[in-house]
């Protein structure tokens, strides 16, 4: 162990000792593209299979490259272990089930959520006998009243909501949830451990879509769940449900994380510049970015993120608030690309009403604040002057 804890940047580049060190100490963890591992003696394989000795027997259970990636993400979040999945949605499902959600139990969820998560809660988990109660998570009296009914097994929230970038009082939500016996699962994809580490607030399970900022290059699909007290349950769910991460994607995740802190710094700087530009533009009617003093959660974001930044996503409403205007703007972009993801080194743009939140009925989207004219931009790390010039040219078309 070092004499003092390494910085986040150093920890992202140098995996901890338990992350798969080898006697020859390669500078990049090898890829193990194998489904199984052979032993000279069956007794040795059985002892590993039973957990009596460390080792590997089958890649659905564990793979050295995947374990290396899990260890790095866990370390960035301040934990010993993590569980990697084939997608962020698989990590969300396993995280919820792992903390105790099941038939006859209730999930209390923030109303402002990623559309895929909303669909999982109201369709798939509902079909398994799980009730979801949606609340305005920034209304703590409403949160406590829901928890006080005594049926909530888990509270599900996002550090920064998708797509409106609302920042709720996570430590207070955790305190209330634990008081009434509910566990807390948080989607930390937008904020990442660069801005905060929710385990330090008492969160029980942190989930990431590693497809986004952790990978950062648009070349993988993966998810990670970090749940120290529930690790074994989550890991068994991954094994039994089969939503495993392949060693190739794990290696790409490891590669991406090496530059993750540097990328996040630039994402945050560029997003702040873009948000200020949009806020001053006459064709933009509203900008959602917690770094702006006009954002309703600005002060809370400053307190929770400690000056590290405010993330790389900016949302805004255009002109008359119609879908046609939003599409005209998106089609007018040349450098910025239309894509249904975020967190890549490139600047990406989407229309939430017809992509990330298309599973919600129009009245549900309106109640949350997602109008037809809302545009979400994931600001990349290109030269910010080039991003601004492209946005300005596209705004001239609306």
Buried (B, 14 or more C-beta within 10 A) or exposed (E): EEEEEBEBBEBBBBBBEBBBEEEEEEEEBBBBEBEEBEBEEEEEBEBBBEEEEEBBBBBBBBBBBBBBBBBBBBBBBBBEBBBBBBBBBBBBBBBBBBBBBEEEBBBBBBBBBBBBBBBBBBEEBEEEEBBBBBBBBBEBEEBBEBBEEEBBBBBBBBBBBBBBBBBBBBBBBBBBBBEBEBBBBBBBBBBBBBBBBBBEBBBBBBBBBBBBBBBBBBBBBBBBBBBBEBBEBBBBBBBEBEBBBBBBBBBBBBBBBBBBBBBBBBBBBBBBBBBBBBBEBEBBBBBBBBBBEEBEBBEBBBEBBEEBBBBBBBBBBBBEBBBEBBBBBBEBBEBBBEBEBBBBBBBBBBBBBEBBBBBBEEEBBEEBBBBBBBBBBBBBBBEBEEBBEBBEEBBEEB
